[in-house]
């Protein structure tokens, strides 16, 4: 740790001296070093302003998307409220009032902005369904692997004439997959052997 501190102090001392020397002697610093160490100085003002405009445009677009999304969420809440109120009014025997509420919901949802929001929402739902299906398939593979392992152990125990232990294992297999391979066949044989 002391060595590192010493090194840093020496580095700071010499870098300060080099800077002072460069200022006094008007040393020309190569452009590659400037571009590497201080990229903003390597660009001309026009390039910097161009990048600033691009950054502003990106931020404005992002902020507009966020505002639109928030606005659409509010509209979604209002649409759901109108729909629920329409259902309630209809159940209470006021079909005319129910129709008005449902029409409000449809009118708001019929804008291009809301249609885009709905498409985006549907896309997210589909992605979530796909993710859940993949997770479920993964669970099924794990369950089948576990069942296969139990089945192999149960058959091994059966062949070693450890029928009580084999029966327990076959029962576990049966709980996981009721008709797995020859599980029922082995369970019947174990019952016959006990007699």
Secondary structure by P-SEA (a helix, b strand, c coil): caaaaaaaaaaaaaaaaaaaaaaaacccccaaaaaaccccccccaaaaaaaaaaaaaaaaaaaaaaaaaaaaaaaaaaaaaaaaaaaaaaaaccaaaaaaaaaaaaaaaccaaaaaaaaaaaaaaaaaaaaaaaaaaaaaaaaaaaaaaaaaaaaaaaaacaaaaaaaaaaaaaaacccccaaaaaaaaaaaaac
